[in-house]
């Protein structure tokens, strides 16, 4: 199968491309600059420089690749693209990614339609952002929370755009949990070690995690099975911050996280961080296991954190 991976040098793309190649697929993968073409070559893909926000650039890249499936993994969350993580000003931090999830998605879908690409798989998000009503664990039947009036509202709207557009086109959206693993763990652990990641309030907000290798394996299944619809790609153990954050600190050899009341955290870290820590909803992976036959290497963040930080 010919697979076009848009965003092949991101943290997930770097784990996904080799798996597709190992599965016997012919992979063309995009990056935003020529400096990373050598990396894609080492991963086994044919590299192409593409601007995901330029319809002509996207159209030319897809037409040249003539893929059987497009996999949309484009984001702009890295420090190089977006600066240091800033949940208080998430609208600014995620501005580039929001455009890639709206304009970029539309460009890829249009290019696929023009070239006759029969299948499309796109990156979604399902960590702590389930709708804040009912139980603490959500399924694909539940929408993401709109986070109305907060700095996360544009990001949630962009995620909904991906889901609506891709499902309407007959493709699959993989709502990945919070990534950890090679290239992703360090950015999470550094603030924990510096005690800049406190438990807010009671820390009862839930979160779902997924190791990058498990996210990659689920994506390969969605590609090969021509999956359709929305799938929550998370591990088996959604958990509250009061459980996973101290455990992460322990695995990292850091001091136990501090606790701060919500009223103090709100002006310092912002409403989004407080909501995540106190009201977050995790997700269930039952559908992905049942319909894709997905098996996890790391069924729990407990095992994954420990092994990654050993």
N, C-alpha and C positions, 0 to 999 in steps of 0.2 A: 504494500500500500504506500502511496506517496503522501507524506504528511508535511504540512507547512506549519511550523511553530512560530507564531508571532510573539517575540519576546523570549528568544532562546537562551539569552545569557543572564536572565534573572535568577534568583535563588532557586526557584522551582524548575525553570527551564534547564538549568545546568544538571539537574538530577533526572529530568524527563527525557531529554534528547538521547542520552546513551541507552536508556531503557527501550526507547523506540527502535534505535539502531540494532540493539541486541535481539529485538523481536523480528528482525528481518525487514523492517520498513525503510524506505528511502526518505530521508529527512532533509528538508530545507528549513533553515531557521534564520530568523531576522535578528538584527541588533541595530542600535542607533548610530554606531560609529565603526569605521574601518579597523580601529585598534583591536576590536574583539573578534574579528573574523578568524584569526588564528585559533582562538579558543574554540569556536564552533567546529573548525576543522579537526581539532584534537578530540572533540566529543563525537566525531563521526558524521557530522552534518555538512551540507553545503551551505555556506553562510551568505547572507545578503544584507546589505545596509538598507534600512527602510525607516521612513518617518511615519509612524502610525497615525499622526494627525494630518497627514497630507494624502488626500484621496488618490491623487495621481501616483504617488510613490507606492502606496499600498496596491493599487490596481496593477502596476507594472510588475511588482514582486510576485503577486499571486498568479498573474498570467504567465510569467516565465516558469514558475514552479509547476503549474498545472496539477495541483494536489487533488487527492481523493477526499481529504479532510483538512480543515483549518482548525488549529488549536490556538486560541487567543489567551496568551499569558502576559500581555503587556501591562506593566505598571510603571509608576515613576515615584516609588516610595523610598528608594535608597537615599543615603546621605548625599551622594553625588548629584542626584536629581532634585531632591526635596529638602535637603538640610537635615538637621537633627530632628528626631521624633518630637512632635509637639501636639499632644491631644487637646490642650487648651485652645489652640488655634488650628484645629483639624481641617477646617475649611481651606486654610492656606497650605498646610502640610500636604493635603491630598489633592490639591488643585490639578496637578498634572495627571494624576491617576484618574481623577473624575472625568477628565476630558478623554483619556484613553478608553474609559469604560462607556462613554457615550459616543463621542465622535469616532473614536477608534473602532468601536464595535460596529458602528454603522458603515464605516469604510470597508472593514473586512467582510461584512455580510454582502455589501454591494459588489465588491470584487469577486466574492465567491459566486454570487448569482450570475455575474457577467461571464465568468469563466466556466460555469457549470459544475461547481464544486458541490457534491451531494450531501456533505455532512459538516457540522460545525460543533466544536466544543469550546466552552469559554469558562474563564475563572470567575467565580463568585466568592462570597465571604459569609461564614457562619461560625463565629467564635462566641461573642457575648451579646450579639446584636439581635437576638430573637425578640419578637413582639412582647412587650412587658405586660402581659396579662395571663392569667391562668398559671399553669405549672412552670417549673424551672427548666424543663427540657422540651425543646420544640422539634417538630418534624418538617418535612418539605411542604406540608399543607399550611404551615404557618408562615406569614410574611416576615421579612426583616422589619425591625422597628424603624419608623420614619425619623425618629429623633428630632421631632419638630421643634424649631426654635433654638436648637443647639448648633455648635460648630460641626457636628457630624451630619447634619441634615443633607448637605450636598452629596456627601459620600454615600449615604443610604439611598438617595434618589438615583445615583449613578448605578448602584448595585441592582436596584429594581429595573432600571433601563436595560441592563444586560439580560436579566432574567426574562423580561417581557419580549425583547427583540429576538433573542436566540430561541426561546421556546416557540415563539410564533413562526420562526423560520424552520422549525422541526429539528433543532439541535439540542444539545445538552449543556446545562450550566452546573458546574461543580462548585458547591459552596464549601470551600476549604475552611477548616478551623484555623486557629492561630498557629502559624508555622513555627517549628523549631527544627534544628538540625544544622548541617554544614552551611555556613553563611548567614544563618538566621539566629542562632543561639547567642552569639557574642553580643549582639545589640540588645538582647533581652537581659542578659546576665550583668552587663556592666553597671547599669543603674541600681541593680539589686546589691551588688558588691559595694557600691558607694552609698547605700542606704537612701537612695533617692526614689525608691519604689515602695511606699508604705502601704499597709492595709488600711483602707478607709472605712470608717464606721465599723460595723460588725463583719465586714468582708464576706457578706452572704451572697453577693452577686456571682452567678455561675459563668463559666467559660468552657469552651471546648477546644481541644488541641489536636494537632496532627503533625507527625514527623514528615519531613519533606519526602523521604523515600516512600512512605505510605501514600502521600498525596500523588506522587509520580505513578505508583503502581495502579491507583484508581483511575488516573487519567488514561493510561494505556488501555485499561479495560473499556473505558468509555469510547475510546477511539476504535478499538477492534470490534466492539459489539454494536457500533453505531447507535449508542444510547441516545435516548430522547427524554427531555424533561429535566427536572431539578433534582440534584442529589446532594445530601449533606455528607461531606467527606471529613469526618472527625473520628477521634478514637472512641473507645468504649466507655470512657469515664468522664463525662462532664462533671465539673467540680467547682465549689465556691473558692473565691480568692483566699479565704482564711485557711484553706487546705493546701492549694497548689503553690502559693507564694512562699510560705515558710519552708516547704519541701524543696523548692527551687533554690532558695538561699542556702539550705543545708547542703545540697548537692554541689553548690558552687563554692562551698567553704566560706560563706559570708555570715555575718551576724544576722540574727533573727530580725525580720523587718519591723520597723516601728509601726505604731498604730496612731492614726490621727482621726479626729472626728470629722464628719462630713462637712460641717459648717466651716471648718478651718481649711479643708482640702479644696473646697469649691472655688474660692478666689485664687488659690495658688495653682491648682492643677486643672481647673475648669469643670464644667458640668458633665462633660462626656466621661472623664475619668471617674468621677464620683458615681455616675450611673453604672458604669461597667463594674465597679467594685461593690456596689450595694444593691443593684437591681438587675444585673445581667442575666440573660437566659442562655443556656447551652443548647446543644442539638443532639439528636439521635442519628446513628449511622445504620439503623436497621434496614432501610430501603436499599442503600448501596450494597450491603452485604447480601441481601436477598436477591436483588435484580442483577447486580454485576458479578456476584460471586467473589467479592472483594475480601481478601484476608490480610490482616494487618501484621506487620513485623513488630510494631510497638502498640499493643492493644491499650496501653495506659501511659500517660505522661510520666507516671512514677518510674516505670522502667526506662522510658526514653530519656528523661532528664538525667537519671543516674548514669546511663551508659554514655550519653553525650558529654557529660562533665566529669567522667572518671579520670 
